[in-house]
Structure formats: structure tokens, C-alpha cells
Amino acid sequence: MSKSFLLFTIIVVISFGLWVLYASAELQRFTQPCKSDGSLNFLVVGDWGRRGEYNQSEVAYQMGEIGEKLDIDFVISTGDNFYDNGLTSDHDPFFEESFTKIYTAKSLQKRWYAVLGNHDYRGDAEAQLSPFLKEIDCRWLCLRSFIVDAELVEMFFVDTTPFVQEYYTETEHTYDWSGINPPKSYVSNLLKNVELALKESSAKWKIVIGHHAIRSIGHHGDTQELIDQLLPILQANNVDFYMNGHDHCLEHISDTKSPIQFLTSGAGSKTYRGDIQEKGEGLKFYYDGQGFMSVQLTPSDAKIEFYDVDGNVLHTVTSSKQLYSSF
């Protein structure tokens, strides 16, 4: 056996071993403390990063006001963090221009848990995952998929963009798939990891967060790949809420086959008035203007409110662990 062939064989074996380790790795887990009384409050916003334009700054101001009122513990971003094409690198000034310099309220100086959206994949997707961004702004925590354990609630952040098949054949835009190849194995292993984590969870509340909607009457509508592959796992594992962005609206739809509530918060900046599809089953609320969402949790109750760009409450969702959700 030649030395060159032996070296090639060793490289292949090592590379395959590293890929197996990567593909089968459990989701990274972070701990988020609750308040002393066991409660937890947070905000949810999506589809926002535009240097303050399209009312991003106005939404940020109201987030600061509501954040102070509720004494929030953290903020969730449902993706499409930087428009139109993500970041060019982890040194891109767009990060500070659209995040650090916009969300300046004292109440928003808490951890931000973020997922990637399809627009983020159009740039350097891994730039948003870089530890260097935490050196620029210590609030920022963005990974492809991960778990936040707050004891009262476990939140499962899922990287939904690789599920959507049309992105692989689209010619108008290019996507950075460098971190997820091969995509089929990546999605398959992600689903296995999410299912296992949900089955093992003993939290009072289970919340799954992704960029793409499972159910929506907005511009993009339902995401069929998530209906086919992710939704059955959520239905089988007592998930309470699925929160997403992608459609630039605020929305609440009840699942017709389980207690899951689909909550869209993708109105952090630019929205599209009147861009809705035919109303489907389970629709409880739809608003096509800018805004965000708040979540208040206790061991027994959940209260979720949708706000417009002026801070007005548009819709309230309540759920109890003693009783099935009532809306």
C-alpha cells in the first residue's frame, strides 16, 4: 500500500468520524434562571434588522417600554435578523447598526436568543453564530438549533430554513449551506434530536421556536415541509406553543388536532398590508402591521399579548395547566 493512499484513507476515516460526531451531536443546552417567584417574562420579535428603518426603531422603543413594565428576563428573535442578505462576516458593521444601536432601552439589555431565517442564510450564515459578535454585544446568542432550559419552561430553537426545498433550486438568490451539508442528513438528525429532547423534557411548558411558520395565512402561508416532518413530533410530545416569524405580521392560529397554538411574531420592521391568503381553520387573530409579542409564564398559567407599533395590545392568548387552553 502506497503512503499517499494510506494518507488518503486516514483522512477519509477521520473526516467521516467528525461528520458522524457532528451529525449525531445533541442540541446545545443553555440555562435561563426564572424570577424568585418562579415566573418568567420575555418578548418575541422577528424579521427586524433594517438599520432602524420601516418602523424598526419605533417597534424597538415600544419593546423597551413593555420590557420595563413586565421586567422581562430575555428576548427571543424568530429570525431574519439582518435584511436583505444577512451579514457579510462577523465584522460587518450592519450588526451594530441594526441591533446594538437600535435596541438601546435598559429593559432590553438582557440575553437575546436568536435563530436564523432564510434571509440570514443569503449572507454568511455562520457569521451570526460567531462568538466574536458576543464580544461586540454580550446580549447576542445565535445558534442553528439549541435548547434554553428555564426549569419552568424548555424552549427548543429549530433551524427551519434547511427544511424548505425551494431554497435549494432557487436561482434569484444564493444560500450559504456550508454548515449543513449534506442537507438531508442534517434535517434528519435535527428532527431526531428535537424529538428526543422533547420526549425527555419534564418542563411545565414546552415552546418550540423556528423562523418559518407551520400554519399561517400571511404572504408565505403554511410551510408544508414543517407540517409533514416537524408538526407530528410537536403534536406527539405535548408542545404548548410554536413561535415563528417569516410572515411579516402578527398572528394566532390554533391547531385543529392538538392543543398547540401557532404564534407568528414577524413584524419587527417592514410589513405588507393586505397580503393575506384565504382564512383557514383555527384562525384566532391576524394583524398585518408592525409589532411584537410578550409572554408571561407561571407554573400554572401563560399569558401572551400582541402589541402594535404604538404599544397597544391587539390580542391576548391565555392558557392554563389546570385546564385546556381557552381563547
Residue pairs with C-beta under 8 A, 6 or more apart in sequence:
23 185
23 186
23 189
24 189
25 193
26 193
26 196
26 197
27 145
27 146
27 147
27 156
27 193
27 194
27 197
28 143
28 146
28 147
29 146
29 147
29 148
29 149
30 113
30 141
30 146
30 147
30 148
30 149
31 148
31 149
31 150
32 40
32 73
32 74
32 111
32 148
32 149
32 150
33 73
33 150
34 40
34 73
34 150
34 151
34 152
35 41
35 71
35 73
37 298
38 152
38 298
38 299
39 152
39 296
39 297
39 298
40 73
40 150
40 152
40 153
40 295
40 296
40 297
41 70
41 71
41 72
41 73
41 294
41 295
41 296
41 297
42 72
42 73
42 74
42 75
42 76
42 294
42 295
43 63
43 66
43 67
43 72
43 75
43 76
43 108
43 292
43 293
43 294
43 295
44 75
44 76
44 77
44 78
44 243
44 263
44 265
44 292
44 293
44 294
44 295
45 59
45 63
45 75
45 76
45 77
45 78
45 265
45 267
45 268
45 292
45 293
46 77
46 78
46 79
46 80
46 117
46 211
46 244
46 245
46 246
46 264
46 265
46 266
46 267
46 268
47 78
47 79
47 80
47 83
47 117
47 245
47 246
47 248
47 266
47 267
47 268
47 269
47 270
48 56
48 59
48 77
48 80
48 81
48 98
48 268
48 269
49 56
49 80
49 81
49 82
49 83
49 94
49 98
49 99
49 269
50 56
50 83
50 98
50 269
50 270
51 94
51 97
51 98
51 102
52 60
52 98
52 101
52 102
53 269
53 270
54 269
54 270
54 271
54 290
55 269
55 290
55 309
56 98
56 102
56 268
56 269
57 102
58 290
58 309
59 267
59 268
59 269
59 290
59 291
59 292
59 309
60 102
60 103
60 104
60 105
60 108
61 105
62 291
62 292
62 307
62 309
62 310
62 311
63 75
63 103
63 105
63 108
63 292
64 103
64 104
64 105
64 106
64 107
64 108
65 105
65 107
65 311
66 72
66 292
66 294
66 307
66 311
67 75
67 105
67 107
67 108
67 110
68 105
68 106
68 107
70 294
70 296
71 107
72 107
72 108
72 110
72 294
73 110
73 150
74 110
74 111
74 112
74 113
75 103
75 108
75 110
75 111
75 112
75 113
75 139
76 112
76 113
76 114
76 155
76 209
76 243
77 112
77 113
77 114
77 115
77 142
77 245
78 115
78 117
78 209
78 210
78 211
78 243
78 244
78 245
78 246
78 265
78 266
79 114
79 115
79 116
79 117
79 118
79 120
79 160
79 161
79 210
79 211
79 245
79 246
80 117
80 118
80 119
80 120
80 211
80 245
80 246
80 266
81 98
81 99
81 114
81 116
81 117
81 120
81 128
81 142
82 94
82 95
82 98
82 119
82 120
82 123
82 128
83 119
83 269
83 270
84 119
84 122
85 119
85 122
85 123
85 173
86 119
86 120
86 121
86 122
86 123
86 124
86 125
86 127
86 128
86 176
87 94
87 95
87 120
87 123
87 124
87 127
87 128
88 94
88 123
88 124
88 127
89 124
89 127
90 124
90 127
90 128
90 130
90 132
90 133
91 132
92 124
92 127
95 133
95 136
95 137
96 136
96 137
99 137
99 140
100 136
100 137
103 112
108 139
109 139
110 139
111 139
111 141
112 139
112 140
112 141
113 141
113 142
113 146
113 148
113 155
113 157
113 209
114 128
114 140
114 141
114 142
115 142
115 143
115 144
115 145
115 157
115 158
115 159
115 160
115 209
115 210
115 211
116 125
116 128
116 142
116 144
116 159
116 161
116 211
117 161
117 211
117 245
117 246
118 161
118 164
118 167
118 175
118 211
118 212
118 246
120 128
120 161
121 161
121 167
121 175
121 176
121 177
122 173
122 174
122 175
122 176
123 176
124 176
125 175
125 176
125 178
125 179
126 176
126 178
126 179
127 133
128 142
129 142
129 143
129 144
129 179
133 140
133 142
134 140
134 141
143 157
144 159
144 179
144 180
145 156
145 157
145 158
145 159
145 190
145 193
145 194
146 157
147 154
147 155
147 156
147 157
147 197
148 154
148 155
148 157
149 203
150 203
151 203
152 203
152 204
152 205
152 297
152 298
152 299
153 203
153 204
153 205
153 206
153 207
153 297
154 197
154 201
154 203
154 205
154 206
154 207
155 207
155 208
155 209
156 194
156 197
156 198
156 206
156 207
156 208
156 209
157 209
157 210
158 190
158 194
158 208
158 209
158 210
158 230
159 180
159 190
159 210
160 210
160 211
160 212
160 223
160 226
160 230
160 244
161 167
161 175
161 211
161 212
162 177
162 180
162 183
162 186
162 187
162 190
163 187
163 212
163 223
163 225
163 226
163 229
163 230
164 212
164 223
164 225
165 225
167 175
168 175
168 177
168 183
177 183
180 186
187 229
191 229
191 230
191 233
194 208
194 230
194 233
195 233
195 237
198 206
198 233
198 234
198 237
198 239
199 237
201 237
204 299
204 321
205 240
205 241
205 297
205 302
205 321
206 237
206 238
206 239
206 240
207 239
207 240
207 241
207 242
207 243
208 230
208 234
208 239
208 241
208 242
208 243
209 242
209 243
209 244
210 226
210 230
210 242
210 243
210 244
211 244
211 245
211 246
212 220
212 223
212 226
212 244
212 246
213 220
213 221
213 222
213 223
213 226
213 244
213 246
213 247
213 251
213 262
213 264
214 222
214 223
214 226
214 227
214 230
214 231
214 234
214 242
214 244
214 262
215 222
215 227
215 253
215 255
215 262
215 280
215 282
216 222
216 223
216 244
216 246
216 247
216 249
216 251
216 253
216 262
216 264
217 251
217 253
217 276
217 277
217 278
217 279
217 280
217 283
217 286
218 246
218 247
218 248
218 249
218 251
218 264
218 266
218 275
218 276
218 277
218 286
218 288
219 247
219 248
219 272
219 275
219 276
219 277
220 246
220 247
221 247
221 277
223 246
234 242
234 258
234 260
235 255
235 257
235 258
235 260
238 259
239 258
239 260
240 259
240 260
240 261
240 302
240 319
241 260
241 261
241 262
241 263
241 302
241 304
242 260
242 261
242 262
242 263
243 263
243 264
243 265
243 293
244 262
244 263
244 264
244 265
244 266
245 264
245 265
245 266
245 268
246 264
246 266
247 264
247 266
248 266
248 267
248 270
248 271
248 272
248 288
249 264
249 266
249 267
249 271
249 272
249 276
249 286
249 287
249 288
249 289
250 264
250 265
250 266
250 267
250 285
250 286
250 287
250 289
250 291
250 292
250 293
250 306
250 314
250 315
251 262
251 263
251 264
251 283
251 285
251 286
251 287
252 261
252 262
252 263
252 264
252 283
252 284
252 285
252 286
252 306
252 315
252 317
252 327
253 261
253 262
253 280
253 282
253 283
253 284
254 260
254 261
254 262
254 282
254 284
254 325
254 327
255 261
255 262
255 282
256 281
256 282
259 324
259 325
261 317
261 319
261 325
261 327
262 282
263 293
263 304
263 317
265 291
265 292
265 293
265 306
267 287
267 289
267 290
267 291
267 292
268 290
268 292
269 290
271 288
271 289
271 290
272 288
273 288
273 289
274 288
275 288
276 286
276 288
279 286
284 315
284 317
284 327
285 306
285 314
285 315
287 306
287 308
287 314
287 315
289 308
289 309
290 308
290 309
291 306
291 307
291 308
291 309
291 314
292 306
292 307
293 304
293 305
293 306
293 307
294 304
294 305
294 307
295 302
295 303
295 304
296 302
296 303
296 304
299 321
300 320
300 321
300 322
301 318
301 319
301 320
301 321
302 317
302 318
302 319
302 320
303 316
303 317
303 318
304 316
304 317
304 318
305 313
305 315
305 316
305 317
306 313
306 314
306 315
306 316
307 313
307 314
308 314
317 325
317 327
318 325
318 326
318 327
319 325
319 326
320 326
